[in-house]
């Protein structure tokens, strides 16, 4: 009997992530630069930030803890966190 195949790792694409987050925040993709602060530059409130996290958790099959949630402050921080989590999975 052969072992079940391991699931194919999810590849994180920065531009796909940018489009996903821009859609949730209802901002133009061009506004969502790598280092644009969600709160300072894009006026994201805590409810909208939570919505971003929920969408990302569902899209990438992850569960983020509170410390990780607070670390998502820009596209770049979201990309780095998700990439690390997906690589460890």
Secondary structure, 3 states (H helix, E strand, C coil): CCCCCCCCCCCCCHHHHHHHHHHHHCCCHHHCCCCCCCCCCCCCCHHHHHHHHHHHHHHHCCCCCHHHHHHCCCHHHHHHHHHHHHHHC
